[in-house]
Amino acid sequence: MKKFLGLAFLLIALAPAPGAAKDAWYNGIYFGGGVGAGRIEADLNQLGLMPMNAQGVPEPIQSSKFNKTSLTSKFFAGWRFAKYFGLEVGFDRFYDVESQYCFIDDTGECTESRGEGQGAITPAITSSAWTVDLPTEGWTAFVVGYLPFGKGAFDAFLKVGAIDWEIDASAYEQIVGGFVPPKDPLVPPTNVPVSKKFDGTDLATGIGINFNHPSGVTIRSEFEYFDISDLDQSYLLSLSAIYNF
């Protein structure tokens, strides 16, 4: 958040002084925020997030591919210093980026049971799943090109820049399903949990449309693609509200 505020204040400092010639939709700064659907695709083998038991022996799960669409938030600030060009910085975060995978048996089918615990009356049979979390966030910076039309009521835009991203990945065996009778005690997981941090700076691009209202409020619909090196795919479709100063 300190990075975002610092960049926002820099945009304010660079904006034209009061009294300068100003069009309704350029020569000014803006702040915005929105929500959307973000997509993360990755290879668990490549990330080193496949299950390994205490003896270092890998255990098979139903898939090594991670594919998840999740809620995403974004906050940004920009300076449109000309009718056709501007600068923009922001912060995006992907939420609930989690998938579960069943362990498979010798026949290649999901196993129904991962072990037994001693219940109060009869043994309690439990199942577990390999759970992978890939919470992803990143700071972005773009050069934006605008194409106004409809007498300023709309702008098509294309932006190119970079994302400084970070992923705090974790993978662990989690008890799932019901127990009859209730678990007493729990069957302990047999696989070693994994925790890794990935980060870097990579290419980011975006395309979209601004719907401009005379009040100074803009509604933006856009698609952004992040070329994150440790992921197979990462992109975001979002809807945002913007206030133009």
TORLUM-483355 format. One record per residue (C-alpha): residue number from 1; residue in one letter; x, y, z. Coordinates in Angstrom, 3 decimals. Layout:
<atoms>
+-----+---+----------+----------+----------+
!   k ! r !        u !        v !        w !
+-----+---+----------+----------+----------+
! NUM ! A !        X !        Y !        Z !
...
+-----+---+----------+----------+----------+
</atoms>
This chain:
<atoms>
+-----+---+----------+----------+----------+
!   k ! r !        u !        v !        w !
+-----+---+----------+----------+----------+
!   1 ! M !    0.000 !    0.000 !    0.000 !
!   2 ! K !    2.933 !    2.384 !    0.684 !
!   3 ! K !    4.165 !    1.787 !   -2.871 !
!   4 ! F !    0.721 !    2.560 !   -4.286 !
!   5 ! L !    0.344 !    5.784 !   -2.255 !
!   6 ! G !    3.828 !    6.920 !   -3.216 !
!   7 ! L !    3.138 !    6.418 !   -6.914 !
!   8 ! A !   -0.238 !    8.143 !   -6.577 !
!   9 ! F !    1.320 !   11.225 !   -4.948 !
!  10 ! L !    3.929 !   11.287 !   -7.722 !
!  11 ! L !    1.145 !   11.398 !  -10.320 !
!  12 ! I !   -0.499 !   14.283 !   -8.446 !
!  13 ! A !    2.785 !   16.183 !   -8.346 !
!  14 ! L !    3.269 !   15.720 !  -12.092 !
!  15 ! A !   -0.277 !   16.748 !  -12.998 !
!  16 ! P !   -0.843 !   20.177 !  -14.641 !
!  17 ! A !   -1.229 !   23.130 !  -12.269 !
!  18 ! P !   -4.728 !   24.506 !  -11.577 !
!  19 ! G !   -5.876 !   26.821 !  -14.304 !
!  20 ! A !   -4.102 !   24.931 !  -17.081 !
!  21 ! A !   -6.087 !   24.012 !  -20.153 !
!  22 ! K !   -8.026 !   20.837 !  -19.327 !
!  23 ! D !  -10.257 !   18.595 !  -21.383 !
!  24 ! A !  -12.966 !   16.553 !  -19.638 !
!  25 ! W !  -11.119 !   13.285 !  -20.237 !
!  26 ! Y !   -7.424 !   14.123 !  -20.365 !
!  27 ! N !   -4.723 !   16.374 !  -18.923 !
!  28 ! G !   -5.603 !   15.051 !  -15.478 !
!  29 ! I !   -5.206 !   12.326 !  -12.895 !
!  30 ! Y !   -7.609 !    9.582 !  -11.910 !
!  31 ! F !   -8.083 !    6.921 !   -9.242 !
!  32 ! G !   -9.983 !    3.671 !   -9.666 !
!  33 ! G !  -10.791 !    0.279 !   -8.245 !
!  34 ! G !  -12.642 !   -2.802 !   -9.332 !
!  35 ! V !  -13.259 !   -6.522 !   -9.107 !
!  36 ! G !  -13.073 !   -9.318 !  -11.605 !
!  37 ! A !  -12.443 !  -12.946 !  -12.421 !
!  38 ! G !   -8.778 !  -13.925 !  -12.472 !
!  39 ! R !   -7.402 !  -17.113 !  -13.997 !
!  40 ! I !   -4.290 !  -18.944 !  -12.787 !
!  41 ! E !   -2.902 !  -22.011 !  -14.588 !
!  42 ! A !    0.297 !  -23.775 !  -13.495 !
!  43 ! D !    2.225 !  -27.060 !  -13.510 !
!  44 ! L !    2.689 !  -28.512 !  -10.002 !
!  45 ! N !    5.746 !  -30.502 !  -11.106 !
!  46 ! Q !    7.421 !  -27.330 !  -12.352 !
!  47 ! L !    6.626 !  -25.522 !   -9.093 !
!  48 ! G !    7.773 !  -28.428 !   -6.923 !
!  49 ! L !    4.381 !  -28.777 !   -5.238 !
!  50 ! M !    3.646 !  -32.482 !   -5.808 !
!  51 ! P !    3.159 !  -34.699 !   -2.686 !
!  52 ! M !    6.163 !  -36.537 !   -1.196 !
!  53 ! N !    5.891 !  -38.778 !    1.869 !
!  54 ! A !    8.318 !  -38.763 !    4.787 !
!  55 ! Q !   10.554 !  -41.283 !    2.989 !
!  56 ! G !   10.887 !  -38.948 !   -0.019 !
!  57 ! V !    8.720 !  -41.145 !   -2.226 !
!  58 ! P !    6.303 !  -39.244 !   -4.530 !
!  59 ! E !    2.618 !  -40.151 !   -4.327 !
!  60 ! P !    0.345 !  -39.947 !   -7.386 !
!  61 ! I !   -2.582 !  -37.528 !   -7.454 !
!  62 ! Q !   -5.322 !  -37.131 !  -10.035 !
!  63 ! S !   -3.571 !  -34.320 !  -11.942 !
!  64 ! S !   -0.408 !  -32.231 !  -11.904 !
!  65 ! K !   -2.200 !  -29.290 !  -13.577 !
!  66 ! F !   -3.450 !  -26.355 !  -11.504 !
!  67 ! N !   -6.387 !  -24.476 !  -13.087 !
!  68 ! K !   -8.350 !  -22.008 !  -11.001 !
!  69 ! T !  -10.628 !  -19.016 !  -11.656 !
!  70 ! S !  -10.953 !  -16.783 !   -8.605 !
!  71 ! L !  -12.202 !  -13.421 !   -7.351 !
!  72 ! T !   -9.696 !  -10.644 !   -7.977 !
!  73 ! S !   -9.482 !   -7.047 !   -6.760 !
!  74 ! K !   -7.566 !   -4.154 !   -8.279 !
!  75 ! F !   -6.711 !   -0.568 !   -7.307 !
!  76 ! F !   -4.957 !    1.876 !   -9.586 !
!  77 ! A !   -4.077 !    5.502 !  -10.281 !
!  78 ! G !   -3.200 !    7.199 !  -13.540 !
!  79 ! W !   -2.165 !   10.406 !  -15.227 !
!  80 ! R !   -3.618 !   11.072 !  -18.672 !
!  81 ! F !   -1.188 !   13.732 !  -19.827 !
!  82 ! A !   -2.426 !   13.874 !  -23.433 !
!  83 ! K !   -5.516 !   13.008 !  -25.400 !
!  84 ! Y !   -4.023 !    9.742 !  -26.656 !
!  85 ! F !   -1.489 !    8.785 !  -23.955 !
!  86 ! G !   -1.198 !    8.271 !  -20.227 !
!  87 ! L !    0.610 !    6.472 !  -17.404 !
!  88 ! E !   -0.968 !    4.091 !  -14.882 !
!  89 ! V !    0.149 !    2.195 !  -11.766 !
!  90 ! G !   -1.826 !   -0.288 !   -9.693 !
!  91 ! F !   -2.070 !   -3.302 !   -7.439 !
!  92 ! D !   -3.897 !   -6.572 !   -8.251 !
!  93 ! R !   -4.654 !   -9.471 !   -5.902 !
!  94 ! F !   -6.069 !  -12.942 !   -6.661 !
!  95 ! Y !   -8.141 !  -14.447 !   -3.809 !
!  96 ! D !   -8.994 !  -18.071 !   -2.903 !
!  97 ! V !   -6.542 !  -19.539 !   -5.419 !
!  98 ! E !   -6.865 !  -23.104 !   -4.107 !
!  99 ! S !   -7.418 !  -26.543 !   -5.648 !
! 100 ! Q !   -7.724 !  -30.027 !   -4.132 !
! 101 ! Y !   -6.603 !  -33.300 !   -5.692 !
! 102 ! C !   -7.509 !  -36.818 !   -4.654 !
! 103 ! F !   -4.789 !  -39.445 !   -4.259 !
! 104 ! I !   -5.082 !  -42.277 !   -6.769 !
! 105 ! D !   -4.628 !  -46.009 !   -6.235 !
! 106 ! D !   -2.937 !  -48.657 !   -8.398 !
! 107 ! T !   -5.883 !  -48.683 !  -10.808 !
! 108 ! G !   -5.609 !  -44.954 !  -11.456 !
! 109 ! E !   -8.858 !  -44.183 !   -9.612 !
! 110 ! C !   -9.355 !  -41.836 !   -6.663 !
! 111 ! T !   -8.840 !  -43.774 !   -3.459 !
! 112 ! E !  -11.748 !  -43.782 !   -1.023 !
! 113 ! S !   -9.647 !  -44.123 !    2.120 !
! 114 ! R !   -6.271 !  -42.833 !    3.218 !
! 115 ! G !   -6.189 !  -44.626 !    6.573 !
! 116 ! E !   -8.067 !  -45.558 !    9.719 !
! 117 ! G !   -8.269 !  -44.063 !   13.182 !
! 118 ! Q !   -9.683 !  -45.716 !   16.272 !
! 119 ! G !  -13.193 !  -44.415 !   16.846 !
! 120 ! A !  -15.184 !  -44.546 !   20.061 !
! 121 ! I !  -16.989 !  -47.709 !   18.937 !
! 122 ! T !  -15.676 !  -48.747 !   15.547 !
! 123 ! P !  -12.662 !  -47.669 !   13.475 !
! 124 ! A !  -13.075 !  -44.297 !   11.768 !
! 125 ! I !  -12.176 !  -44.301 !    8.084 !
! 126 ! T !  -10.891 !  -41.029 !    6.685 !
! 127 ! S !  -10.053 !  -39.577 !    3.293 !
! 128 ! S !   -7.638 !  -36.785 !    2.508 !
! 129 ! A !   -6.765 !  -34.588 !   -0.443 !
! 130 ! W !   -3.614 !  -32.857 !   -1.619 !
! 131 ! T !   -4.445 !  -29.143 !   -1.293 !
! 132 ! V !   -2.521 !  -26.470 !   -3.214 !
! 133 ! D !   -2.751 !  -22.715 !   -2.534 !
! 134 ! L !   -1.281 !  -20.149 !   -4.949 !
! 135 ! P !   -2.252 !  -16.686 !   -3.590 !
! 136 ! T !   -0.930 !  -14.221 !   -6.162 !
! 137 ! E !   -0.543 !  -10.446 !   -6.080 !
! 138 ! G !    1.436 !   -7.831 !   -7.956 !
! 139 ! W !    2.214 !   -4.150 !   -8.520 !
! 140 ! T !    1.720 !   -2.981 !  -12.092 !
! 141 ! A !    2.965 !   -0.052 !  -14.188 !
! 142 ! F !    1.707 !    0.737 !  -17.706 !
! 143 ! V !    1.997 !    3.147 !  -20.587 !
! 144 ! V !   -1.562 !    3.571 !  -21.905 !
! 145 ! G !   -2.656 !    4.486 !  -25.414 !
! 146 ! Y !   -6.210 !    5.843 !  -25.871 !
! 147 ! L !   -8.524 !    6.083 !  -28.883 !
! 148 ! P !  -11.472 !    8.396 !  -28.031 !
! 149 ! F !  -14.730 !    8.123 !  -29.950 !
! 150 ! G !  -18.377 !    9.093 !  -29.554 !
! 151 ! K !  -17.447 !   12.738 !  -28.780 !
! 152 ! G !  -15.477 !   11.679 !  -25.724 !
! 153 ! A !  -18.149 !    9.379 !  -24.323 !
! 154 ! F !  -15.955 !    6.318 !  -24.906 !
! 155 ! D !  -12.280 !    5.422 !  -25.041 !
! 156 ! A !  -10.773 !    2.236 !  -26.387 !
! 157 ! F !   -7.356 !    1.712 !  -24.851 !
! 158 ! L !   -4.309 !   -0.518 !  -25.001 !
! 159 ! K !   -1.676 !   -0.624 !  -22.266 !
! 160 ! V !    1.764 !   -2.206 !  -22.062 !
! 161 ! G !    4.003 !   -2.445 !  -19.022 !
! 162 ! A !    5.219 !   -4.757 !  -16.279 !
! 163 ! I !    4.021 !   -6.566 !  -13.164 !
! 164 ! D !    6.163 !   -7.015 !  -10.050 !
! 165 ! W !    4.511 !  -10.190 !   -8.726 !
! 166 ! E !    4.704 !  -12.478 !   -5.694 !
! 167 ! I !    3.225 !  -15.919 !   -4.944 !
! 168 ! D !    3.302 !  -17.454 !   -1.430 !
! 169 ! A !    2.630 !  -21.054 !   -2.444 !
! 170 ! S !    1.758 !  -23.913 !   -0.111 !
! 171 ! A !    0.753 !  -27.555 !   -0.573 !
! 172 ! Y !   -0.350 !  -29.981 !    2.130 !
! 173 ! E !   -2.432 !  -33.061 !    2.817 !
! 174 ! Q !   -5.808 !  -32.109 !    4.240 !
! 175 ! I !   -8.412 !  -34.334 !    5.858 !
! 176 ! V !  -11.671 !  -34.178 !    3.897 !
! 177 ! G !  -15.030 !  -35.910 !    3.885 !
! 178 ! G !  -17.071 !  -37.307 !    6.760 !
! 179 ! F !  -16.308 !  -39.802 !    9.484 !
! 180 ! V !  -18.557 !  -42.507 !   10.961 !
! 181 ! P !  -18.281 !  -42.215 !   13.907 !
! 182 ! P !  -16.716 !  -38.718 !   14.162 !
! 183 ! K !  -12.918 !  -38.685 !   13.952 !
! 184 ! D !  -11.397 !  -39.815 !   17.250 !
! 185 ! P !   -8.500 !  -39.453 !   16.905 !
! 186 ! L !   -7.565 !  -37.868 !   13.547 !
! 187 ! V !   -5.561 !  -39.915 !   11.122 !
! 188 ! P !   -2.339 !  -37.915 !   10.723 !
! 189 ! P !   -1.333 !  -36.865 !    7.190 !
! 190 ! T !    1.491 !  -38.912 !    5.688 !
! 191 ! N !    2.879 !  -36.366 !    3.202 !
! 192 ! V !    5.316 !  -33.578 !    3.989 !
! 193 ! P !    3.771 !  -30.077 !    3.603 !
! 194 ! V !    5.474 !  -27.727 !    1.139 !
! 195 ! S !    5.838 !  -23.944 !    1.406 !
! 196 ! K !    7.538 !  -21.862 !   -1.286 !
! 197 ! K !    7.763 !  -18.228 !   -2.313 !
! 198 ! F !    8.017 !  -17.175 !   -5.950 !
! 199 ! D !    8.499 !  -13.620 !   -7.227 !
! 200 ! G !    9.709 !  -11.681 !  -10.230 !
! 201 ! T !    8.984 !   -8.918 !  -12.715 !
! 202 ! D !    7.451 !   -9.750 !  -16.090 !
! 203 ! L !    5.530 !   -8.305 !  -19.027 !
! 204 ! A !    1.930 !   -7.167 !  -18.516 !
! 205 ! T !   -0.551 !   -5.983 !  -21.140 !
! 206 ! G !   -4.182 !   -4.896 !  -21.188 !
! 207 ! I !   -7.010 !   -3.855 !  -23.490 !
! 208 ! G !  -10.433 !   -2.416 !  -22.758 !
! 209 ! I !  -13.063 !    0.308 !  -23.033 !
! 210 ! N !  -13.805 !    3.344 !  -20.838 !
! 211 ! F !  -17.414 !    4.570 !  -20.596 !
! 212 ! N !  -17.124 !    8.262 !  -19.627 !
! 213 ! H !  -19.882 !   10.183 !  -17.868 !
! 214 ! P !  -19.984 !   14.021 !  -17.822 !
! 215 ! S !  -19.892 !   13.908 !  -13.999 !
! 216 ! G !  -16.257 !   12.783 !  -14.150 !
! 217 ! V !  -16.964 !    9.138 !  -13.370 !
! 218 ! T !  -15.742 !    6.436 !  -15.757 !
! 219 ! I !  -16.782 !    2.789 !  -15.869 !
! 220 ! R !  -14.032 !    0.591 !  -17.285 !
! 221 ! S !  -14.214 !   -2.930 !  -18.692 !
! 222 ! E !  -10.850 !   -4.532 !  -19.438 !
! 223 ! F !   -8.830 !   -7.674 !  -20.003 !
! 224 ! E !   -5.265 !   -7.938 !  -18.669 !
! 225 ! Y !   -2.662 !  -10.593 !  -19.383 !
! 226 ! F !    0.324 !  -11.196 !  -17.078 !
! 227 ! D !    3.270 !  -13.129 !  -18.522 !
! 228 ! I !    4.337 !  -14.534 !  -15.112 !
! 229 ! S !    7.310 !  -16.805 !  -15.727 !
! 230 ! D !    6.481 !  -19.472 !  -13.101 !
! 231 ! L !    2.871 !  -19.876 !  -14.288 !
! 232 ! D !    1.474 !  -21.342 !  -17.493 !
! 233 ! Q !   -1.252 !  -18.680 !  -17.759 !
! 234 ! S !   -2.374 !  -15.680 !  -15.722 !
! 235 ! Y !   -5.028 !  -13.193 !  -16.819 !
! 236 ! L !   -7.838 !  -11.031 !  -15.464 !
! 237 ! L !  -11.218 !   -9.820 !  -16.728 !
! 238 ! S !  -12.485 !   -6.944 !  -14.585 !
! 239 ! L !  -14.996 !   -4.099 !  -14.187 !
! 240 ! S !  -13.838 !   -0.904 !  -12.459 !
! 241 ! A !  -15.112 !    2.513 !  -11.401 !
! 242 ! I !  -12.830 !    5.540 !  -11.922 !
! 243 ! Y !  -12.997 !    9.098 !  -10.654 !
! 244 ! N !  -11.326 !   11.707 !  -12.868 !
! 245 ! F !   -9.920 !   14.858 !  -11.236 !
+-----+---+----------+----------+----------+
</atoms>
